Amino acid sequence: MPDKRKSHKSPIPRLAGITFFPVIMLSFLSVSGLQAIYTTEYFINYSAQSIIRLSFMICGALPLVLLGIKDDLIGVRYSHKFIIQILSALLLISSGTYIDNLYGLLGIYELSPYIGIPFTTLLTVYIINSLNLIDGVDGLAATLSIVASVILGSSLLIAGNRTTSILAFAITGTLIPFLYYNTIAKRKLFMGDTGSLTLGYMLSFLAIYYSMQTSANNTAPSIPPIIIAWSVLFVPLFDTARVMCVRASQGKPIFNPDRNHIHHKLLDLGYSHRKITLILTVATLCLTALNISLYKRLNINILLTIDLMTGVLFNVYLNQRRKRIAGNSELNKISEQSPSIPLGDFSVTTNYRFDSIPKRQVVVNTINPHSWVTSHRDTEFKKALLQSDALIPDGTGIVFAVRWLFGIRIRKMAGADLHRHVLQQLDKVAGSVFYLGASQRTLTHITERIHAEHPHIRINTYSPPYRDRFSEEETAAMIAAVNAFKPDVLFVGMTAPKQEKWIAANRHLLQARLISGIGAVFGFYGGTTPRPPQWMIAMGLEWLGRLIKEPRRMWKRNFVSTPKYLSDIVRLKLKKKNNKKTTPDYEIN
């Protein structure tokens, strides 16, 4: 269920994790059995010790699965959770699976069972809870688990532990389809505590088992296994330790939940779930690669110190950004109470929503770095943009400028996003829409798609002649076509700056409640111009996708307009700094 610590707004099933253990076991046992029947002993090594360790691991996982199910359904006290987790850890250790060598970490090498067993018990419980606590945004825990299982599985395979590597890859195979339903599917599923406890336990087994390679094979591995083990789990392990230290320093119970985890900080800075997952996954991969590449040159303790300092500095950076945003009270007031933020000569609308058909005529246009630069040499275009009732940020450059100048994170709203949102609302109220622009072929495709996806919307279209300037007769014919239909929404697609100037010159003659120039969206929606894939849009790389697909049209925007735009933004930043005002004079000479 949603609450103040969770980012989802509606109830979402959280029992998907109940399938993890049986599916992992089915995959592992099936593949292991087939390998035992049809391959030589060289390919898969079934030692008695391996079977014993895996058997005890399976026995230890069962209580955690039952604990997770109960916790997901009715909740379980922390004290009861720890008792079950310690029991599962002891079952794992009963097979002889415990850390017996730290490879010089903290100056310690071989560990006696009297130290290794309690240390491994605490570490297992710590890893289980770390993965449970990092499961705060869609896809994060699953993706980090996939990375850890792939790297540990590959390392075990290289080290000759074929049987255990199959378990690691079974975890990977189980999580990939779940990741789809957790991040992409319309009807989402959460892994819940059942899933996170299961994954945490199995990953702790893989990490500990891999860390025992010296004793298992009687040969020293080329890379100390403990380096790989801590690298792939560093993000959840460090985050949990940091949060507990912060709570303890503030005199709070270390197990009380709050919004101080790293994913909460990134959420507060405006990052989406996918971007947070991408950032922390890339961080894990880079950390692992750097540790592996540097271990021969640096002492293991220096490596650990570098990793810890990197984690500390990254969190300090996030804290400073959060404080800067929270401390800028006047600008926060602008973003919350006012629909726009001043940027140069323009007011960028930050929260435009088409929730109902406006009672009076509203003109909505978009602004991006290219239109910003164009407006400075085309006064008619600039006037048209200034006359807009709403000017939405259609470009990563605009979003960046607002964040850099004011410390306020706003969301990009491309013309395609506005178009989709308006159609969804029109369909609910059986509204009407008119498309003015593009070729008749494109308009036909748009009409067919509207009828298929939004059957309650009434639609009409008009394809004007393709030329730089329309004659008075042509303009009159377009206006007459629009007014004969009297649409709730008029979309104009003539490319910028032509469409904005045409709207500004004729808006007083047009009988439409909402008028918007959305240019390339006609081609996107009509299917004549493919829009970049969703993953590029989500990462703020739509400009790159369009440059690749339309280089002749987009090169000037990116390689001529963008540098000019950035120089303007730098000038605004310097002027703001020199004036030492919260809201500077935005005039560009």
N, C-alpha and C positions, 0 to 999 in steps of 0.2 A: 504494500500500500504506500502511496506517496506520503512524504513528511518533509519537514524543513531541511533535512540533511540530504534528501534524495532529489535527483534532477528530473525524474519522470513525473508526469502530471496525472496519470490515470493508473488504475490497478493493472498489474502485469503478472501473469503466472510465473512463479519462481521455483517450480519443481522440476525444471528440465534437468537439473543435476542428478536426479534420481536414476537417470539412464546411464550416467557416466560409468559407474563401476561395472554393471553387467555387460555393457558394450565393450569396455576395455578388456575385461576378462575373456569375453567370447572371442574377440579379435586375437588376443594374445595366445590363448590356448589353441585356437584353430590353426593359426600360422605355425606355432611351435610344434603341434602334432604333425602337420603336413611336412615340415622340415625334417622332423625326426624320422618319418617314414621314407621320404623320397630323396634325401640328401645324405651326404657323407658326414661323418662326425667332425670333419674339418670345418664344414660350413656352420654347424651349430653345435655348441659344446654343452652337453647336458651333464654337468658334474653334480654329484650328490649334494655338495655344498650349495650350489646355485639353486637346486630344487628346494632345499630346506629353507633358504633365505626367502625365496619367492613365496613359498607356502606360508611362512610366518607373516610376511607382508600382507598377503591376502586375508589372513585371519585378523590382522590388526586393522585392516580397512573396514571390515564389516561393522564393528561398533561405531565407527565414525559415520558410516552411511546411515545407520539407524538414528544416531544423534542428529545428523543434519536434517533428516526427514521430520523428526519431532520439532526441531528448532524452526523449520520453515512453516510448520503447521500451527504450533501453539507457543513456541518460544521455550528457551531453556536458560537457566541461570548460569552465569559465568563459572561459578565454582563447579557445577556439574559438568560443564563443557571441559574444564581442565582435567577433571578426574578421568573422563573417557579418553581424552587426548593423551594423557600420561600412560593410561593402560595400553592404548594402541602403540605408543612409542616403545613400551617395555616388551610387547609382543614382537615388535620388529627387532629389538636388540637381543631377544632370547635366541635368535638364530645365529648370533655372532656378528651381526651387522652393526658395527659402531666405529666411530672415528678413532683410529689408533696412531695417527701420525699427522702433525700439523705442518710438516715440511719446512720448518724454520720460522713459521709465523709466530710473532712475539717471542722469537728465540727458542721455540719449543719444537722438538722433533717427535720422537716416539712417545706415546701416551700409555700408561698402564691401564688395565681394565677398570681399576678403582676410580680413575679420573675420566677415562674415555666413555664409560657407560653412562654416568650421570650427565656428562657434558652432551652426549648424543641425545639423551632423553630431552633435555632442555632445548636443544637445537631443533629437534623434530617438532616439538610443540610450538616453538617460535616460528618455524617456517610455515606450519599449518595456519597459524593465526595471521601471519603476514600476508599470505595469499588471500585469506578471507577478507582482510581489511582493505586490500588494494582493489577489491571488486566493487568499485564505486561508480564507474561509467561503463556504458555499453562496449563490450568487446575487449576491455583492457586486461582483465585477469585471464581470459581465454587466449588472447594473443601473446601475452607474456609467457603463458604456460606452453603454448606451441613453440615459441622460440627456445625455451628452456629444454623441452622434451626433444626437439630436433638436435640441438647442440649436444646434449648429454647422450642421446641415443647414438649419434654419429661418433662421439668420443668413445663410448663403450664398444661400439662395433670395431673401431680401429684398434682398441686395446685387446680385442679378442673375446669380449663378453657378449657373444651373439644372442644368447637367450635373453639377457636383461635388456639389450638394445631393442628387441622386438616389443617389449613392454613399453618402452619410450615411444616408439613409432605408433603403437596402438593408441596411446594417449593423443598423439597428434591427429591420427585419423578420426578419432572420436570428436575432437574439438572443432575440426574444420566445418562440418555441417552445422554444428551448434552455433558457430560464429555467424553464419548467415542469418539464422533466426534471432540472434541477439543484436544484430546491427543493421541488417538490410531489410528483412521481411517486414511487411506491414503489421502483422500480428507477432509481436516480439515475445521472447521467452527469456527468463533469467535463470542462471544456474543455481541460485540460492545457496544457502549454507551447505546443503548436501553436495553440490558440485564443487564449491571452493574447498571444503574440508577434504573431499576425496582427492582433488588435484594436489592440494598442499601436502597431503600425506605421501602420495605416490612420487611427487617431485622430491620430497625430502629423502625418500628411499633411494631414488636414482642418484641424487647428489652425494649422499653418504656412501652408497655402494661404490660410486665412481671414485670417491676420495680415498678408498681403501686399495687402490690398484697396486701399490708397492707390496703390500702383504699378500694380496690375492695372487699375483703373478710372480712374486719373488724377483721382480726386476724393477728398476727405477724408471718411471715413465719420462719421456722427453720433456713434458710440461707438467709441473706439479698439479695433480688433479684438483687440489683445493682451489687453485686460481680460477679454473673454469667453473667450478661449482659455485663459488661466491659471485662470479661475474654475471652468470645467467640469472641469478636470483637477487642481484644487488638492489634493484629498484624497490621491490616490496620489503626486503630486509632492512634497508637503510631508512625507508620511509616510516616503517613501524617503530624502529629504534628512536628516530628523531621525534616523532609524535609523542612517544612515551616520555622522553626526556623533557620535552616542552611542558607536558602536563605536570610532571613531577616538580619542575622548577617553579611552576605557578601554584603549587600546592593543591592541585586537582588530582582526583583518583586516576591512575594511569589507564584504567579500563573504561572510563566514561567516554562515550562517543562525542565527537565534535566535528567541525569542518576545517580541520587543519592538515588533512592529508594532501599530498601533492596534487592529486586529481581535483580536489576541492579548490585549491589555489588557482589551477589552470582554468577551471570552470568560472571562477569569479573574475578572471581576466578576459572572459568572453570566448574562450576556445571551445569548439564543438567536441562531442565525444570522439569523433573519428580523428580529429587533430590531436587530441590528448593521447589517444592510443598510439598514433603515429609517432609523436614526439618521444614517448617513453619507450616504445619498441626500438626506435632508431638509437636512442640513448643506450639501451641494453646491448644492442649489436655493436655499436662503436666501442663501448666500454670493454666488451669481451674481446674484440679484435685488438684493441690497444694493449690490453693486459697480456694477451698471447704474444704479441709482437715485441713487447718490452721486457718480458720476464728474464731474458738472458742478459739484459743490460742493467737491470735494476733489481735490487734486493726485494724479496717478496713483501717485506714490511713497508718499504718505500712505495711499492705498488698500492698496497692497501691504504696507506696514508694519502696518496694522490686521489684514489677513488673516493675516500671519505671527504677530502677537502673539496673535490668537484661537486659532490652532493650538497655539502654545506653552502658553497658559493652559489650554486643554482637556486637553492631555497632562499638565500639572502636576496638574490636578484628578484625572485618572485614576490617576496615580502615587500621589497621597495616599490615594486610596480603597484602592488595592491594598496600600499600606503599613499602613494602619489595620487591614485585615482580616488581613494576614500577621502584624502585630505583636501582635495580640490573642491570644497563645498559649493562654491559659487557656480562652477562649471557643471558639477553634478546636478545642481538645481536646474540649470539650463536644460540638461539632457532629460531630466525627469518631468519637468513641468512645461517645457517649451518643446514644440515639435521640430525645432531646427537648431543648428549650430552654425555660427558665422564662420565662413571660410573664404578669405579674400573678399571679393565684392558680392559673393553669393551666400545664401542661407541654405545649408544642406539639411534636408528633412531626414530625421533619424528614425522616426517611428510611424511612417505613413501606413495606414491600413484602410482597405476598402471594405468596411463592414456592412455598409448599406448604400443604396443609391443616393448620392448627395441631393439636397433640396435645391441648391443653386449650382451653377456651372463651375466645375473645377478643372483646371489644366494641370496635368502631372507630366513633368519631363525628367529626363535623367541627365546626370553630369558625370563625366569621366575625365581623365587627364587630357585626352585629345580634344574634347569639347571645351575644356578650360582654356587650352592654348589657342584654339580656333577663335574663341570669343574675344580674345585680346586684339585680334586683327580684323574681326568682323563685328562692327558695332551693332548692326541689325540683329545678328545672332545673339550677342550678349544681351541686348534689350529683351529679346524673346525669352531667354532663360530667366532674366530677372523678373519678368512678368508672370512666371509660372506660380501657381498656387502651392505647388510642392515640387521640390527638386531633389530627387532621390539619388543616393550614391551608387552609381553603376560603374564601379571600378575599384580594384584593390588599391590603386594610388590614392583615391579619395579617402578610403578607410584608413590607410596608413597615415595620411596627413592629419586627420582628426585625432588619431591616437598619438602621433608624435607631438603635435602642437598643444593638445589639451590633456593628454593622458586618459582620454575617454575612448573606449572601444565601441564602435558601432558596427552593424552588420551590413555587408554589401547587399544591395537589392537590384539585381540586373533587370532590364526590361522584360526578360523572359520570366523572371520570378514574379514581377508585378502582373504580367499577363496571366500567368497561371492562377494567381490568387484572385484576380478579378473574375475570371471565368468560373471559379469554384463558387464564389459568392453569387454571381448572376444566376447560376444553375439552381441555387436554393430558392430564389425569388422569381424564377421564370422571367428573367430580364431579357433585354435585347442588346445586340452588339453590331456595330458596323465597322467593316475593315475597308479603309481607303488607302490604296497603294498596291504596289507589286504587280506582277503579271496575272493574267486571268488564270493561267495554269496553277500558280501558287494559291490564288484565292479559291479555286475549286477544291484543292486539297484541304485548305483550311476549313471550308464549309463542310466537307465530308467528315473531317475529324471532329468538328464541333457537334455535328449530328450524332456521331458515334459515342463521344465521351460526355457530352453535356446536352442530352436530348431536350431539356426544358428551355434552352436558350433559343431565342429567335435571332436569326442572323441575316445580314445583307452585306453586299460587297460592291466595290466600284474600282475598276482598274484605270487610272488616269494615263494619259500619254507620257512616255518616258522622255523628258526634256528638262533642262535646267530651270526654265521659267515658264509658267503657264500663262496663256492669254486670258483676258478677262472672260471670254466666252467659256473657256475650259474650266476656269475657277468657278464660274456661275453654275456650270453643269454639275460639278462635284458637290457644291453646296446644296443644290436642288435635290440631288440624289440622297444626301444625308438627311435633309429636312423632310423629305417625303416619307422617310422611314421613322424619324424621330427616335433615335436609339437612346438607350440609357448610357451606353458607352461607345465612344468613337475612338478606334485605334487608327493612327496615321503612320504609314510605313513608306517614307520617301527618302530615307537616310538623312543623317544630320549633315549640315545645319538646315537643309531645305525644309524638312518637316516642321521643325520648331518655328521657323520664320513664317511658314504658311499658316500654322495654327494661330500664331500671335496676330497675324494680319486679318484673319477671318473668324476668330472665335466669337465675336459679337454677332455674327450672322448665322452661326451654327446652332441648331436645336439639339444639343446633346448635353447630358448632365456631367459626364466625365470624358475629357479629351486627353489623349496621351500619345506622344510620338515614340514609337518603340522600334522603328527601323528594321534591324536584322531579324527581329523576332518573327516577322512574317515568313521569312525563309526557314527559320528553325522549326516553327510550328507546322508550316506547310510541307516540310520534308524536302524542300529543294536545296537547303543549305544545312548540312549537319552541324549540330552544336557539339562542342567538345564533351568528352565523357564526364559522368558525374564526379568521378574521383578527382579529376583536374579542377572542376568547379569548386568542390569542397575544400581543396587545398589552396585556393586562390590563384590557380594557374590557368584560368579560362583564357586569359590574354595569350598565353603560349600556345594553347590548343588552336585558337583562331589564327594565330600567326602561321602555324604549320599548315592549316587547311586553306587559308586565303593569304598567302604571302604577298601577292601583288597589291592587295587592298590594305593589309594590316602593317606592312613594314614601316610605312611613314608614321603611323600612329605610335609604334613602339620605339623606333630609332631616331625620330625627329621630335615628335611631340613630347614624349616622356622625359627626355633630358631637360627640355625647356620647362616643363611642369615642375620637375624636381628642383630646378634652380629657383623658381618662384616660391616654392614651399620653404626652401632654405632661407630665402630672404624674409619670408614671414616669420620664421623661427628666430632669426637674428633680430628682427625688429621687435618682436615680442620680448626677447631677452633684454634688449637695450632699454626698452621703455619700462620694463619691470611692472607690466600691468597684467591683470588676469585676462582682460579682453583687449587686445591691442587694436591699433588702427590698421585695418586690413587692406588699405589702398595699395595697389601695385603701380608704381610709376612706369 
